[in-house]
Amino acid sequence: MKRAFTLVEVLAVIGVTVTLAAISYPVFAQAHRSALKSACISNLRQMGVAIALYRSEYSGAEVGTAVEMGMPPSPQWGYLIGGLRCQGSMPDGGPPGYHFEWPDPDATARTQQIWKMFVARDGQSTVMVYDPSHQPSAGLRSNTWDNWTALGLRLDTSVIVRTRRQYPYTLGWWQKP
């Protein structure tokens, strides 16, 4: 005599499977976000080394305007980072990417002066590249009122993670509270 599974047994197995999947999904999603963040930290470190080599080739000063410090202008910046792409995702659906903070040589004198002021005050801790694409939760975010987590590359080529209110539009966002 063949014994088949009853409807109750099949439903119990399906229920247990669905429950296990629901419990494990957030863990796997967090592991995936963490892996993407690690890839971007690695990219930022590579950018830092490339910028440091560029600055040493052009005898960049420790403090000054971006030009005096030997920072690459924006056309060369594109060649410098080459094919490095951010692996995160913007909550508002925009394309992820890296943003550099030092002003272009064509920037206004005031913008150059602000950069010089931050570098004079913060030295090698000044953030020169940032990546805002690794948010802890999905969904639309307010650029003004929500907390944003961003990765920042300092002049000393170290990478920091900072969480603060507002989108990191300016150098001031990166300064100590």
Secondary structure, 3 states (H helix, E strand, C coil): CCCCCCHHHHHHHHHHHHHHHHHHHHHHHHHHHHHHHHHHHHHHHHHHHHHHHHHHHCCCCCCCCCCCCCCCCHHHHHHHHCCCCCCCCCCCCCCCCCEECCCCCCCCHHHHHHHHHHHHHHHHHCEEEEECCCCCCCCCCCCCCCEEEEEEEECCCCEEEEEEECCCCCHHHHCCC
